[in-house]
Amino acid sequence: MNQALEYFKAAVPDPWTILGLNLRPFSAGHLILLHRIESAFVAGGPINLDDLALSVLICSKTFEDGCALFNDLELNTFLVQWHEKLVEGGGLDFEEKVARFTEYMAEGQKCPGYIYKDGASEIGDVPTVQFVKAFVMSRMTMTESEFLNRPWALSVWDFLTLQAQGGSVRLCGSETVDDALDVAGKLAQLVKEGKIRCRS
């Protein structure tokens, strides 16, 4: 896929429906909330139906409505009833739903390939989502709510474009990055097999 088409898909994402819920475009707010609940989709580890359902529910809402779930006294009742509805009759293909949600997240995080130039600043332990938010909001006119609810991939595109305009990064096609990773992997395998040696 060419870079221009990747940008347009980031700006206007495809619609997704998972577990009967229409998902909003994957956003920075979703990323923050999934980390907040330590969803296995971002934190790693085994994924169960409760984790899948709560992650899907969060991504069907705005950031503000997702935050409101933490104080929703009816949430547990809703989740129990929803869980029963999902598994009744054994019609739920759990692994397929996990794969679809994983694909939804991957689509929502696609960005152009890029290379940081020498002398580019490091951000240390600051979460990427915070760094992108602070950078983009400092250079564009939008509220925090607008940033948190817009497609995450679009925000990353804006961030990288602004960085490229400032000379900190060079954008390149994703295939360039894939090729570089492939070469690096092959070199690492040759070193492991003792076919080439690294000089110390």
Backbone bond lengths (Angstrom), bond angles and torsions (degrees), N, CA, C in turn:
res aa  C-N    CA-C-N  psi(-1)  N-CA   C-N-CA  omega(-1)  CA-C   N-CA-C  phi
1 M - - - 1.467 - - 1.526 109.02 -
2 N 1.339 117.03 132.99 1.456 118.28 -178.64 1.526 110.61 -75.69
3 Q 1.338 114.10 161.36 1.458 120.24 -172.73 1.530 112.69 -62.39
4 A 1.333 117.14 -38.04 1.466 119.65 -179.72 1.523 110.75 -62.68
5 L 1.329 116.98 -43.54 1.462 120.06 179.74 1.528 110.73 -65.43
6 E 1.338 117.04 -37.68 1.464 120.43 176.62 1.530 110.67 -59.75
7 Y 1.339 115.95 -40.21 1.463 119.46 178.45 1.524 110.85 -63.82
8 F 1.326 117.42 -46.61 1.464 120.75 -177.37 1.531 111.08 -64.26
9 K 1.333 117.19 -35.27 1.475 120.17 177.04 1.535 110.35 -69.54
10 A 1.326 116.93 -31.65 1.464 120.32 176.38 1.525 110.59 -70.02
11 A 1.325 115.71 -38.11 1.467 120.50 -178.53 1.524 111.73 -72.29
12 V 1.340 116.91 -36.33 1.469 121.74 -179.91 1.528 107.41 -130.65
13 P 1.336 116.96 83.69 1.472 120.51 -175.34 1.530 112.50 -68.41
14 D 1.326 114.58 155.99 1.460 120.55 174.38 1.524 109.54 -66.43
15 P 1.341 118.34 149.15 1.473 120.81 176.32 1.534 111.03 -74.62
16 W 1.328 115.95 147.62 1.464 121.79 178.66 1.521 109.87 -130.39
17 T 1.324 116.49 139.14 1.465 122.70 171.37 1.520 107.60 -128.90
18 I 1.318 116.32 122.46 1.466 121.92 -179.92 1.523 108.26 -135.93
19 L 1.317 116.65 135.97 1.469 123.56 -178.00 1.534 111.18 54.70
20 G 1.312 116.01 31.74 1.461 120.65 177.56 1.517 115.33 81.81
21 L 1.325 117.71 1.60 1.465 120.89 -179.56 1.525 109.99 -108.57
22 N 1.328 116.14 137.64 1.464 121.20 173.68 1.525 108.43 -80.41
23 L 1.320 116.07 118.77 1.463 119.96 -178.02 1.525 110.83 -86.35
24 R 1.318 114.90 145.67 1.456 120.98 173.05 1.532 107.63 -79.44
25 P 1.337 118.16 161.11 1.462 118.33 173.95 1.529 110.49 -54.26
26 F 1.331 116.72 135.33 1.464 120.70 -177.77 1.519 109.26 -59.25
27 S 1.328 116.79 126.34 1.463 121.61 -170.27 1.524 112.11 -125.06
28 A 1.323 114.80 170.80 1.464 120.40 174.24 1.525 110.07 -60.07
29 G 1.338 116.47 -38.68 1.465 120.28 178.04 1.513 112.04 -60.85
30 H 1.332 117.13 -40.46 1.467 120.41 176.98 1.524 110.42 -63.53
31 L 1.325 115.78 -43.06 1.465 120.40 -179.89 1.525 110.65 -59.64
32 I 1.316 116.23 -43.81 1.472 121.06 179.16 1.525 110.70 -63.41
33 L 1.335 116.80 -47.09 1.466 120.34 -177.68 1.526 112.12 -66.35
34 L 1.323 117.64 -37.73 1.464 119.74 178.08 1.525 110.59 -65.02
35 H 1.336 116.81 -38.19 1.470 118.92 175.01 1.531 110.37 -67.41
36 R 1.324 116.52 -36.82 1.477 120.66 -178.44 1.520 111.64 -62.35
37 I 1.350 117.18 -38.84 1.473 119.55 179.40 1.527 111.58 -89.44
38 E 1.342 116.28 3.66 1.461 123.02 -178.85 1.526 111.22 55.12
39 S 1.341 114.52 44.94 1.461 120.51 176.83 1.524 109.71 -58.84
40 A 1.319 116.02 137.99 1.462 120.00 178.59 1.522 111.70 -63.99
41 F 1.331 117.15 -18.78 1.459 119.78 178.42 1.523 111.85 -68.15
42 V 1.338 118.34 -21.92 1.464 120.98 176.61 1.524 111.95 -117.62
43 A 1.344 116.86 -26.96 1.462 120.46 -176.81 1.527 112.44 -93.11
44 G 1.345 116.65 -13.72 1.452 120.11 -176.55 1.528 111.06 85.78
45 G 1.307 116.03 174.23 1.456 121.01 -178.94 1.518 111.48 96.80
46 P 1.340 115.63 176.44 1.467 119.73 -178.07 1.523 112.20 -67.74
47 I 1.321 115.33 144.06 1.464 122.06 -179.94 1.521 108.93 -106.06
48 N 1.334 116.45 128.31 1.461 119.68 175.10 1.526 109.42 -113.63
49 L 1.328 116.02 176.16 1.462 119.86 -175.71 1.524 111.78 -63.21
50 D 1.333 117.55 -37.75 1.469 119.97 179.20 1.529 110.87 -61.72
51 D 1.345 116.04 -42.09 1.468 120.73 179.76 1.523 109.96 -65.02
52 L 1.332 116.47 -44.82 1.459 120.60 178.60 1.523 110.39 -60.47
53 A 1.342 117.07 -48.86 1.464 121.07 -175.78 1.531 111.39 -62.36
54 L 1.334 116.99 -45.35 1.462 119.98 -178.65 1.530 110.73 -67.07
55 S 1.328 117.33 -38.40 1.467 121.05 178.74 1.521 110.78 -65.16
56 V 1.332 116.73 -42.21 1.462 121.40 177.94 1.532 109.93 -64.96
57 L 1.334 116.53 -43.68 1.462 121.09 179.73 1.529 110.78 -58.61
58 I 1.324 116.78 -45.91 1.463 121.42 179.27 1.526 110.53 -59.57
59 C 1.331 116.71 -42.11 1.463 120.20 -176.47 1.526 112.94 -78.29
60 S 1.334 116.82 -2.73 1.466 119.96 173.62 1.527 110.86 -92.17
61 K 1.341 116.16 -1.16 1.463 121.24 -173.73 1.524 112.09 -121.65
62 T 1.315 115.55 163.10 1.459 120.30 170.14 1.525 108.04 -70.02
63 F 1.320 116.69 168.19 1.467 120.29 177.46 1.527 110.34 -59.20
64 E 1.327 116.55 -43.34 1.474 120.30 -177.58 1.525 111.43 -64.77
65 D 1.330 116.69 -43.99 1.465 119.70 178.82 1.521 111.33 -68.34
66 G 1.336 116.62 -32.97 1.463 120.21 175.42 1.520 111.18 -64.87
67 C 1.339 116.67 -41.30 1.474 120.39 176.54 1.521 111.04 -62.74
68 A 1.328 116.24 -37.31 1.465 120.81 -178.99 1.517 112.03 -63.78
69 L 1.338 117.74 -23.31 1.470 120.65 178.95 1.529 111.29 -60.34
70 F 1.346 117.35 -29.96 1.463 120.53 -177.90 1.524 111.92 -64.27
71 N 1.339 116.82 -24.36 1.464 121.12 -179.49 1.527 112.79 -110.48
72 D 1.331 116.69 10.90 1.469 121.17 -178.06 1.528 109.46 -83.38
73 L 1.324 116.52 109.62 1.464 121.39 -177.74 1.525 111.95 -68.61
74 E 1.337 116.85 -18.00 1.463 120.89 -179.64 1.528 112.69 -93.34
75 L 1.320 117.34 -0.54 1.461 120.17 -173.45 1.529 111.94 -61.03
76 N 1.338 117.19 -46.98 1.465 119.34 -178.21 1.515 111.97 -61.04
77 T 1.341 116.39 -41.77 1.461 120.29 178.28 1.522 110.23 -62.32
78 F 1.336 116.08 -44.68 1.465 120.31 178.99 1.524 111.00 -60.20
79 L 1.355 116.74 -45.88 1.461 120.56 -177.35 1.526 111.49 -63.71
80 V 1.336 116.99 -39.22 1.470 120.46 178.75 1.526 110.11 -64.17
81 Q 1.332 116.44 -46.69 1.470 120.15 -179.68 1.525 111.11 -65.15
82 W 1.309 116.50 -40.38 1.469 121.50 179.14 1.531 110.17 -65.11
83 H 1.336 116.16 -42.86 1.462 122.10 178.49 1.524 110.34 -58.27
84 E 1.334 116.18 -46.41 1.466 120.63 -179.79 1.524 110.69 -62.28
85 K 1.333 116.31 -40.85 1.460 120.68 179.86 1.520 111.12 -66.20
86 L 1.339 116.67 -38.50 1.463 120.57 -178.17 1.526 112.36 -67.09
87 V 1.337 117.09 -37.88 1.471 119.74 -173.75 1.522 113.47 -96.29
88 E 1.330 117.86 -7.79 1.464 118.53 -177.80 1.531 109.82 -64.63
89 G 1.317 114.51 136.82 1.463 120.32 -179.27 1.517 113.91 77.28
90 G 1.332 117.21 1.68 1.475 120.78 177.86 1.517 113.38 64.12
91 G 1.334 117.23 25.17 1.461 120.03 -175.24 1.519 115.10 -87.80
92 L 1.329 118.76 1.24 1.463 120.79 -176.60 1.526 110.65 -90.50
93 D 1.312 116.39 121.34 1.462 121.72 173.71 1.531 106.63 -92.88
94 F 1.332 115.56 90.19 1.458 122.10 -172.33 1.528 112.02 -57.91
95 E 1.318 117.08 -48.05 1.465 119.99 -176.57 1.523 111.52 -64.61
96 E 1.331 116.45 -35.31 1.463 119.44 178.26 1.531 110.50 -66.56
97 K 1.344 116.76 -39.53 1.466 120.60 179.68 1.528 110.59 -67.81
98 V 1.328 116.66 -39.62 1.475 120.26 176.32 1.523 109.90 -61.64
99 A 1.337 116.54 -43.47 1.466 120.71 -179.93 1.528 110.43 -63.78
100 R 1.334 117.26 -39.86 1.474 120.16 -179.94 1.525 111.23 -67.40
101 F 1.349 116.86 -41.38 1.458 118.71 179.77 1.525 110.60 -67.30
102 T 1.328 116.31 -38.12 1.467 120.94 176.63 1.521 110.09 -61.79
103 E 1.343 116.84 -40.89 1.463 121.07 178.23 1.533 110.93 -66.25
104 Y 1.337 116.16 -40.69 1.469 121.11 177.04 1.532 110.20 -57.68
105 M 1.333 116.36 -45.97 1.460 119.80 179.48 1.524 111.44 -65.44
106 A 1.335 116.72 -42.13 1.468 120.44 -179.27 1.528 110.27 -63.09
107 E 1.330 116.96 -43.74 1.464 120.92 177.94 1.527 110.47 -60.67
108 G 1.333 115.98 -38.63 1.455 121.00 -177.34 1.514 114.58 -76.38
109 Q 1.346 116.79 -4.47 1.456 120.33 -179.08 1.529 112.56 -119.75
110 K 1.340 116.64 7.94 1.465 119.30 179.75 1.524 109.98 -66.42
111 C 1.319 115.54 137.87 1.459 120.04 178.16 1.512 108.06 -145.72
112 P 1.315 117.37 164.86 1.467 118.98 179.76 1.514 111.03 -68.06
113 G 1.333 115.22 155.72 1.456 118.80 173.04 1.527 109.17 -68.13
114 Y 1.312 116.49 149.25 1.466 119.32 179.90 1.515 109.62 -154.06
115 I 1.314 114.90 157.81 1.461 122.10 177.99 1.519 107.58 -131.36
116 Y 1.344 116.94 125.50 1.464 120.09 175.81 1.512 109.21 -72.75
117 K 1.317 116.55 136.48 1.456 120.94 179.16 1.523 109.92 -83.52
118 D 1.323 115.99 159.97 1.467 121.08 178.24 1.522 110.08 -55.74
119 G 1.325 115.19 136.56 1.458 119.92 178.35 1.509 113.96 89.38
120 A 1.352 118.02 -1.47 1.467 119.84 177.82 1.515 109.33 -67.03
121 S 1.321 116.35 143.68 1.454 120.30 -175.06 1.523 111.86 -73.94
122 E 1.332 116.23 147.70 1.459 123.01 175.66 1.527 108.16 -92.53
123 I 1.338 116.12 151.05 1.459 118.67 -179.05 1.533 112.75 -106.61
124 G 1.326 116.59 0.07 1.463 119.49 177.52 1.517 112.21 63.30
125 D 1.340 116.09 -133.56 1.458 121.48 -175.36 1.530 113.46 -91.16
126 V 1.309 118.34 8.78 1.466 120.62 179.47 1.530 108.07 -67.89
127 P 1.352 118.99 127.43 1.465 119.99 177.98 1.526 110.84 -57.68
128 T 1.317 116.09 140.96 1.464 121.23 -178.32 1.517 111.50 -53.72
129 V 1.343 116.74 -41.87 1.464 119.96 -176.80 1.534 110.76 -61.65
130 Q 1.324 117.60 -36.27 1.462 121.21 178.46 1.525 111.00 -71.12
131 F 1.332 116.57 -41.16 1.462 120.76 179.88 1.529 110.19 -62.74
132 V 1.338 116.33 -45.72 1.467 120.55 179.13 1.522 110.18 -63.82
133 K 1.333 116.88 -43.33 1.470 121.30 -179.36 1.527 110.94 -59.85
134 A 1.327 116.84 -50.72 1.466 120.62 -178.15 1.528 111.01 -62.68
135 F 1.325 116.62 -41.61 1.459 120.49 -177.57 1.522 111.05 -68.20
136 V 1.343 116.61 -50.07 1.460 120.45 -176.86 1.524 111.03 -66.13
137 M 1.344 117.30 -43.75 1.458 119.79 -178.00 1.529 111.67 -67.68
138 S 1.330 117.52 -26.82 1.466 119.55 179.46 1.525 111.73 -74.50
139 R 1.334 116.63 -15.73 1.454 120.03 -176.59 1.530 114.43 -118.52
140 M 1.313 116.61 -5.81 1.461 120.39 -179.79 1.526 109.45 -128.53
141 T 1.317 115.74 154.50 1.462 120.07 -179.36 1.518 109.41 -91.85
142 M 1.327 115.64 98.66 1.459 120.29 175.90 1.522 108.57 -157.41
143 T 1.311 115.80 154.43 1.457 120.08 176.90 1.530 108.95 -81.00
144 E 1.314 116.06 165.76 1.454 119.72 176.99 1.524 110.17 -61.92
145 S 1.321 117.08 -40.02 1.463 120.76 178.59 1.522 110.93 -60.88
146 E 1.325 116.92 -42.54 1.461 120.00 179.07 1.524 110.68 -62.46
147 F 1.335 116.54 -41.16 1.463 119.30 178.39 1.517 110.80 -64.22
148 L 1.328 117.03 -46.95 1.461 120.95 -174.75 1.523 113.14 -67.27
149 N 1.329 117.56 -21.77 1.458 120.50 -176.91 1.533 114.02 -105.82
150 R 1.326 118.44 -2.99 1.468 119.97 178.49 1.527 108.90 -85.20
151 P 1.329 117.43 160.27 1.470 119.22 179.59 1.532 111.81 -54.61
152 W 1.321 116.34 128.62 1.461 121.88 -178.34 1.529 111.07 -59.63
153 A 1.327 117.20 -43.26 1.464 119.79 -179.18 1.530 111.06 -59.66
154 L 1.326 116.81 -36.71 1.469 120.57 178.75 1.530 110.37 -65.25
155 S 1.332 116.61 -40.88 1.470 120.16 177.70 1.519 111.13 -63.49
156 V 1.337 116.66 -39.39 1.469 119.88 178.66 1.525 110.17 -66.65
157 W 1.336 116.46 -40.15 1.468 119.77 175.00 1.528 110.57 -58.35
158 D 1.336 116.76 -46.23 1.463 120.25 179.08 1.530 110.69 -61.02
159 F 1.318 116.18 -45.17 1.461 121.68 179.99 1.527 110.80 -58.14
160 L 1.348 116.41 -49.82 1.463 119.79 -177.77 1.521 111.99 -68.01
161 T 1.332 116.55 -35.29 1.463 119.68 177.47 1.525 110.53 -64.25
162 L 1.332 116.34 -45.05 1.465 119.97 178.18 1.525 110.85 -63.42
163 Q 1.333 116.86 -39.74 1.470 120.66 177.75 1.533 110.34 -64.52
164 A 1.337 115.84 -40.44 1.465 119.75 -179.98 1.525 110.78 -66.11
165 Q 1.342 116.25 -39.86 1.465 119.85 178.08 1.522 111.06 -63.49
166 G 1.331 115.76 -31.89 1.467 119.88 178.57 1.519 113.43 -84.75
167 G 1.332 117.13 -3.33 1.458 120.97 176.92 1.510 115.47 85.68
168 S 1.350 118.54 8.86 1.466 120.43 -178.21 1.525 112.96 -82.57
169 V 1.339 116.61 -29.28 1.460 119.93 -179.46 1.522 109.49 -133.29
170 R 1.322 113.95 160.82 1.458 120.57 172.04 1.510 107.17 -118.72
171 L 1.334 115.98 122.81 1.459 120.37 178.16 1.520 108.92 -78.01
172 C 1.322 114.83 142.99 1.457 120.17 176.69 1.522 107.78 -145.93
173 G 1.297 116.50 163.17 1.464 119.97 -179.97 1.516 110.69 -63.99
174 S 1.322 116.62 149.40 1.462 120.64 179.92 1.515 111.22 -60.57
175 E 1.365 116.47 -28.40 1.459 119.06 179.51 1.524 110.41 -66.61
176 T 1.347 117.88 -28.84 1.469 121.25 177.98 1.522 110.14 -65.66
177 V 1.333 115.79 -43.44 1.462 120.18 178.05 1.526 110.10 -65.86
178 D 1.340 117.04 -42.94 1.463 120.78 179.16 1.525 110.78 -60.32
179 D 1.347 116.42 -42.18 1.464 120.70 178.82 1.523 110.83 -62.39
180 A 1.336 116.66 -42.94 1.465 120.54 -179.84 1.527 111.07 -63.88
181 L 1.332 116.15 -42.02 1.463 119.73 178.34 1.525 111.01 -64.97
182 D 1.333 116.82 -37.77 1.458 121.50 179.16 1.521 110.61 -63.52
183 V 1.341 116.82 -45.73 1.460 121.53 178.49 1.527 110.50 -62.28
184 A 1.333 116.03 -44.11 1.472 119.94 179.74 1.529 110.76 -61.22
185 G 1.336 116.05 -41.12 1.465 119.97 179.18 1.520 111.80 -63.64
186 K 1.339 116.66 -41.56 1.467 120.57 179.74 1.525 110.94 -66.34
187 L 1.333 116.80 -40.53 1.460 120.42 177.61 1.522 111.37 -63.20
188 A 1.341 115.75 -42.89 1.471 119.90 179.11 1.524 110.58 -61.32
189 Q 1.341 117.27 -38.40 1.464 120.84 179.27 1.524 111.03 -66.76
190 L 1.341 117.10 -40.32 1.459 120.71 178.30 1.524 111.37 -64.06
191 V 1.344 116.38 -39.60 1.468 120.38 176.71 1.521 109.83 -63.18
192 K 1.323 116.75 -44.67 1.463 122.23 -179.48 1.528 111.07 -60.55
193 E 1.343 116.07 -37.78 1.463 120.91 -179.16 1.532 112.13 -81.79
194 G 1.332 117.25 -3.10 1.454 121.10 178.35 1.513 114.39 77.88
195 K 1.331 116.61 13.52 1.468 120.28 -178.10 1.526 112.07 -80.74
196 I 1.322 116.67 -24.03 1.460 120.54 171.94 1.518 107.57 -136.08
197 R 1.320 115.41 155.31 1.456 119.34 179.80 1.511 110.11 -118.66
198 C 1.316 114.47 145.34 1.474 119.93 175.17 1.514 108.11 -92.52
199 R 1.309 116.42 133.66 1.467 119.41 177.06 1.521 109.28 -77.96
200 S 1.309 115.93 139.40 1.466 119.26 179.04 1.516 109.76 -90.87
